Amino acid sequence: MNIGYVLVAADPGDGWGHMGDGGWSGWMWLWAAAMVLTWVLVIGAAAWLVAGATGRLSRDKTRPADTGLDHARATLAERYARGEIDTEEYDERLAKLR
């Protein structure tokens, strides 16, 4: 078999065989763009889900992150409302939380 015959047989001819004229022509650019867009969407959706699951997505960006102090203040207020602690102890503990 002659190597010239193999090269002639592999010639795309009309420009649409074998991925165009030996390069990325025709529909290959569309497929490449679709794949890149697909991966961007998949990675973006995964990042959005992880951020939402960990609580990093917040509608109120001006409010600082909850450090547990809100819960401590609420518990202190409940104890004061139930009469478990007096006003002096409530004020003292509230000042320490600040």
Backbone as CSV, one residue per row, in Angstrom:
resi,resn,N_x,N_y,N_z,CA_x,CA_y,CA_z,C_x,C_y,C_z
1,MET,0.837,-1.178,0.000,0.000,0.000,0.000,0.881,1.240,0.000
2,ASN,0.565,2.165,-0.839,1.321,3.388,-0.999,0.838,4.424,0.020
3,ILE,1.743,5.152,0.710,1.375,6.156,1.693,0.624,7.311,1.046
4,GLY,0.906,7.621,-0.196,0.196,8.678,-0.902,-1.281,8.355,-1.045
5,TYR,-1.616,7.075,-1.238,-3.006,6.681,-1.363,-3.743,6.903,-0.038
6,VAL,-3.099,6.624,1.073,-3.724,6.811,2.387,-3.987,8.290,2.632
7,LEU,-3.037,9.137,2.263,-3.221,10.571,2.471,-4.342,11.125,1.600
8,VAL,-4.460,10.635,0.381,-5.531,11.085,-0.502,-6.876,10.602,0.012
9,ALA,-6.929,9.386,0.531,-8.189,8.838,1.034,-8.643,9.574,2.289
10,ALA,-7.696,10.120,3.071,-8.043,10.823,4.300,-8.350,12.293,4.055
11,ASP,-8.206,12.772,2.818,-8.480,14.168,2.512,-9.957,14.468,2.732
12,PRO,-10.284,15.540,3.499,-11.687,15.826,3.781,-12.477,16.236,2.552
13,GLY,-11.828,16.738,1.527,-12.527,17.045,0.286,-13.374,18.290,0.374
14,ASP,-14.605,18.187,0.850,-15.530,19.307,0.847,-15.381,20.219,2.064
15,GLY,-14.501,19.907,2.974,-14.278,20.768,4.123,-15.097,20.398,5.344
16,TRP,-16.004,19.426,5.239,-16.835,19.058,6.384,-16.495,17.682,6.938
17,GLY,-15.612,16.983,6.308,-15.224,15.685,6.830,-14.035,15.826,7.755
18,HIS,-13.861,14.942,8.650,-12.716,14.900,9.558,-12.507,16.236,10.281
19,MET,-13.553,16.814,10.826,-13.523,18.060,11.596,-13.089,19.245,10.738
20,GLY,-13.511,19.291,9.533,-13.211,20.427,8.673,-11.872,20.261,7.991
21,ASP,-11.247,21.357,7.723,-9.967,21.338,7.022,-8.818,21.096,8.006
22,GLY,-8.919,20.059,8.775,-7.858,19.712,9.706,-7.859,20.566,10.959
23,GLY,-8.904,21.306,11.215,-8.942,22.185,12.384,-10.330,22.238,12.997
24,TRP,-10.554,23.274,13.758,-11.833,23.439,14.465,-12.760,24.316,13.638
25,SER,-13.337,23.761,12.625,-14.248,24.550,11.817,-15.630,23.912,11.866
26,GLY,-16.563,24.567,11.250,-17.909,24.020,11.204,-18.584,24.060,12.567
27,TRP,-19.184,22.957,12.941,-19.959,22.877,14.182,-19.095,22.639,15.414
28,MET,-17.804,22.406,15.259,-16.953,22.114,16.420,-16.860,23.303,17.368
29,TRP,-16.886,24.536,16.861,-16.852,25.702,17.739,-18.097,25.769,18.591
30,LEU,-19.228,25.413,18.016,-20.480,25.424,18.767,-20.440,24.387,19.883
31,TRP,-19.927,23.212,19.601,-19.828,22.170,20.625,-18.875,22.585,21.739
32,ALA,-17.756,23.190,21.378,-16.795,23.640,22.388,-17.411,24.719,23.275
33,ALA,-18.114,25.668,22.678,-18.758,26.727,23.455,-19.847,26.151,24.361
34,ALA,-20.598,25.187,23.860,-21.644,24.556,24.675,-21.041,23.803,25.855
35,MET,-19.926,23.148,25.664,-19.275,22.422,26.763,-18.744,23.381,27.816
36,VAL,-18.123,24.473,27.379,-17.613,25.457,28.343,-18.768,26.060,29.132
37,LEU,-19.837,26.433,28.449,-21.006,26.994,29.119,-21.619,25.990,30.096
38,THR,-21.686,24.731,29.705,-22.223,23.695,30.583,-21.397,23.579,31.860
39,TRP,-20.082,23.554,31.734,-19.231,23.433,32.921,-19.311,24.664,33.801
40,VAL,-19.417,25.839,33.191,-19.561,27.057,33.989,-20.862,27.008,34.784
41,LEU,-21.938,26.576,34.153,-23.218,26.485,34.845,-23.201,25.430,35.952
42,VAL,-22.596,24.281,35.699,-22.534,23.214,36.705,-21.714,23.655,37.914
43,ILE,-20.557,24.246,37.674,-19.698,24.682,38.779,-20.349,25.850,39.530
44,GLY,-20.964,26.753,38.805,-21.657,27.872,39.452,-22.824,27.409,40.316
45,ALA,-23.596,26.444,39.812,-24.718,25.912,40.597,-24.222,25.189,41.840
46,ALA,-23.139,24.444,41.715,-22.577,23.742,42.874,-22.090,24.733,43.919
47,ALA,-21.418,25.791,43.493,-20.935,26.808,44.430,-22.099,27.511,45.113
48,TRP,-23.157,27.796,44.368,-24.341,28.449,44.930,-25.013,27.550,45.966
49,LEU,-25.112,26.257,45.665,-25.715,25.322,46.617,-24.878,25.188,47.881
50,VAL,-23.579,25.119,47.741,-22.703,25.007,48.918,-22.799,26.276,49.760
51,ALA,-22.793,27.438,49.121,-22.897,28.693,49.866,-24.246,28.789,50.573
52,GLY,-25.296,28.328,49.927,-26.614,28.352,50.562,-26.720,27.371,51.715
53,ALA,-26.099,26.215,51.569,-26.161,25.203,52.620,-25.336,25.593,53.840
54,THR,-24.276,26.341,53.639,-23.440,26.745,54.765,-23.887,28.067,55.362
55,GLY,-24.925,28.668,54.817,-25.454,29.909,55.366,-24.689,31.143,54.957
56,ARG,-23.890,31.052,53.922,-23.118,32.221,53.498,-23.924,33.138,52.588
57,LEU,-25.064,32.667,52.124,-25.940,33.525,51.344,-26.931,34.168,52.309
58,SER,-26.882,35.455,52.423,-27.770,36.172,53.318,-28.393,37.323,52.554
59,ARG,-29.663,37.542,52.778,-30.332,38.639,52.096,-29.887,39.985,52.673
60,ASP,-29.606,40.019,53.968,-29.204,41.254,54.623,-27.690,41.269,54.766
61,LYS,-27.006,41.941,53.853,-25.544,41.973,53.869,-25.008,42.971,54.900
62,THR,-25.860,43.863,55.420,-25.388,44.853,56.374,-25.316,44.289,57.784
63,ARG,-26.069,43.242,58.065,-26.070,42.655,59.396,-24.840,41.773,59.565
64,PRO,-24.116,41.928,60.669,-22.947,41.073,60.869,-23.346,39.624,61.096
65,ALA,-22.399,38.753,60.890,-22.665,37.326,61.060,-22.984,37.021,62.520
66,ASP,-23.842,36.054,62.729,-24.235,35.652,64.068,-23.069,34.924,64.738
67,THR,-22.635,35.447,65.874,-21.502,34.847,66.575,-21.945,34.099,67.825
68,GLY,-23.229,33.951,68.011,-23.725,33.278,69.205,-24.137,34.261,70.278
69,LEU,-23.771,35.536,70.122,-24.139,36.545,71.107,-25.630,36.825,71.101
70,ASP,-26.252,36.753,69.934,-27.701,36.977,69.860,-28.441,35.917,70.667
71,HIS,-27.990,34.701,70.575,-28.614,33.614,71.326,-28.406,33.806,72.833
72,ALA,-27.198,34.240,73.214,-26.908,34.468,74.634,-27.759,35.606,75.192
73,ARG,-27.906,36.673,74.406,-28.748,37.797,74.854,-30.205,37.377,74.970
74,ALA,-30.678,36.567,74.040,-32.061,36.104,74.091,-32.298,35.219,75.316
75,THR,-31.345,34.342,75.612,-31.463,33.473,76.780,-31.452,34.300,78.057
76,LEU,-30.591,35.303,78.110,-30.526,36.177,79.275,-31.842,36.933,79.464
77,ALA,-32.413,37.429,78.374,-33.691,38.141,78.452,-34.813,37.217,78.913
78,GLU,-34.791,35.970,78.470,-35.812,35.003,78.913,-35.694,34.728,80.402
79,ARG,-34.477,34.556,80.883,-34.265,34.308,82.310,-34.720,35.505,83.141
80,TYR,-34.472,36.707,82.645,-34.910,37.915,83.341,-36.433,38.004,83.350
81,ALA,-37.037,37.667,82.213,-38.503,37.720,82.127,-39.164,36.690,83.043
82,ARG,-38.529,35.535,83.224,-39.082,34.514,84.113,-38.836,34.825,85.589
83,GLY,-37.992,35.799,85.863,-37.711,36.174,87.242,-36.581,35.368,87.861
84,GLU,-35.830,34.639,87.068,-34.725,33.838,87.596,-33.560,34.718,88.036
85,ILE,-33.389,35.877,87.407,-32.327,36.803,87.784,-32.941,38.182,87.993
86,ASP,-32.300,38.988,88.822,-32.819,40.334,89.089,-32.226,41.334,88.092
87,THR,-32.663,42.586,88.218,-32.265,43.621,87.275,-30.766,43.872,87.324
88,GLU,-30.206,43.866,88.508,-28.769,44.123,88.648,-27.947,43.037,87.954
89,GLU,-28.309,41.771,88.161,-27.583,40.677,87.522,-27.773,40.707,86.001
90,TYR,-29.003,41.037,85.574,-29.282,41.124,84.129,-28.394,42.188,83.480
91,ASP,-28.355,43.384,84.093,-27.533,44.472,83.532,-26.055,44.110,83.522
92,GLU,-25.598,43.457,84.602,-24.192,43.071,84.688,-23.816,42.073,83.589
93,ARG,-24.650,41.059,83.424,-24.354,40.043,82.401,-24.494,40.606,80.992
94,LEU,-25.461,41.471,80.793,-25.637,42.094,79.471,-24.426,42.956,79.130
95,ALA,-23.875,43.660,80.112,-22.685,44.473,79.880,-21.494,43.596,79.512
96,LYS,-21.392,42.428,80.110,-20.293,41.522,79.775,-20.420,40.972,78.365
97,LEU,-21.660,40.821,77.910,-21.867,40.306,76.544,-21.513,41.371,75.494
98,ARG,-21.562,42.620,75.870,-21.213,43.688,74.916,-19.727,43.741,74.794
